[in-house]
Amino acid sequence: MSESQSKQSALTVGPNDDLSIGQSMLLGIQHVLAMDVYVVPFIIASIIGLTTKESSALIQSTFIAAGLATIIQSYFCMKLPVAQGPSFIPIGAVAGIYFANSQNGQGWGTVLGAGLVGAIFVIVLGVTGIFNRLIKAFVPPIVGGTIIFIVGLSLMPVALNDNVFNATGNIGQNILLAIIAAASLILFAMIGSRFPGKGRIFRISSVILALIIGCIAAQTMGVLDLSQVSQAQLISVPTLPFVDFHFSFDVSSILTMIIIYIVLMAETTGTWFAVSNVCEEPLTDENINRGVVGEGIGCFIASLLGTTPVTGYSTNAGIISITGVASKKVFVAAGAWFVVFGLSGKLSTLISSIPSPVIGGVFVVVCGIISISGIKVIKEVEINEKEMYVIAIPMILTLALTLIPKEFIQTLPQFLQYLFGSSVATASIAAILLNRLLPTERTEIPTAEKDIKSSEVEVV
């Protein structure tokens, strides 16, 4: 059996394989459940002081934008299984733009206007192929593998600290819930691998089964709170442009958002490499160009819906690797679920009620799988002294920027705050620069060959 054939067997369902609507909807829901889509709008609403009604509307709009962007990117643009969701990178910039323009009542309108123009800028990068040319010139396999590795590495502290160690409740219970969820995920994935016939259903549904078992365990511990679900509205209309909000355009805010989009594209590139790797599908020039356009269209739609930029989520690459399901139809279904949740306050509240430690237990395993995917790419490259630094320095930067106190970051100039706010973007840029600037190690002539050449010189 060839290497490509053995790799192909790792997938249960390929990107272009056909699935029924029912299967796609069932498998798509676990991608939605594993993504903390509601977290970013919740944080932004808390920072800028939105009312409960405004916060709910922002979360709804974010769900719908994520759904539409996922469908557009997976099925029409990039045509790879990529799930879109709100990015954490713009949070600081969004708050800064909002407060700088809030005195004249144009705070949120200026945020959306800057996002709208920035999205058009990204679309232009894709249509012209500029971004693709930069990727081809600066991201060889050693850099691409390193970026995939640091994507998973950067998410591990988030999975553990934010969702387990620092989550509300007893830390002992939190750790136990995370272990139960993680162990369930691994168990079902292994059952599916051990019994590829009848056990297939356990592997492809391993994420949702792990979340269900985690929630049952949380219920027995008395930490599963579903009280807000009953109070939420079943159907609610999201915000509409020019009815609930208007756009405002400010030059400095637009330039700020363009910088944010550049950093965002550096980060989402890592997601694309990760998805391409686990799907065993090459990341072609057309994929990249269409992916950039898709990213821009998704962000444009997000602005029209009154929410912040969306980007590719690397979490889903790990889920693909665990479940073996890479079908684009599953991601279209995930996008449809997002839209449904966005139109129903009750359903979106149900997702947000899953205890953080349960999500963290699943999340951290997924992060580990993503990092391993990067290592698999790196091991195909000959590792010399230069390559060691190309891998090591970004790894150190990722951990440093993840662990550094936020108070220190806030003392830096605004641009550095945007850049260092994303450890993946910073480490990716470092990997690219190191690969370009460090000297390539010279290949030494073998000793036997040297002796032959020396003898030839003596004879002459």
Secondary structure, 3 states (H helix, E strand, C coil): CCHHHHHHCCCCECCCCCCCHHHHHHHHHHHHHCCCCCHHHHHHHHHHCCCHHHHHHHHHHHHHHHHHHHHHHHHHHCCCCCCEEECCCCHHHHHHHHHHHCCCCCHHHHHHHHHHHHHHHHHHHHHHCHHHHHHHHHCCHHHHHHHHHHHHHHHHHHHHHHHHHCCCCCHHHHHHHHHHHHHHHHHHHHHHHHCCCCCHHHHHCHHHHHHHHHHHHHHHHCCCCCHHHHHCCCCCCCCCECCCECCCCCHHHHHHHHHHHHHHHHHHHHHHHHHHHHHCCCCCHHHHHHHHHHHHHHHHHHHHCCCCCEEECCHHHHHHHHHCECCHHHHHHHHHHHHHHHHCHHHHHHHHCCCHHHHHHHHHHHHHHHHHHHHHHHCCCCCCHHHHHHHHHHHHHHHHHHHCCHHHHCCCCHHHHHHHCCHHHHHHHHHHHHHHHCCCCCCCCCHHHHHHHHHHHHHC
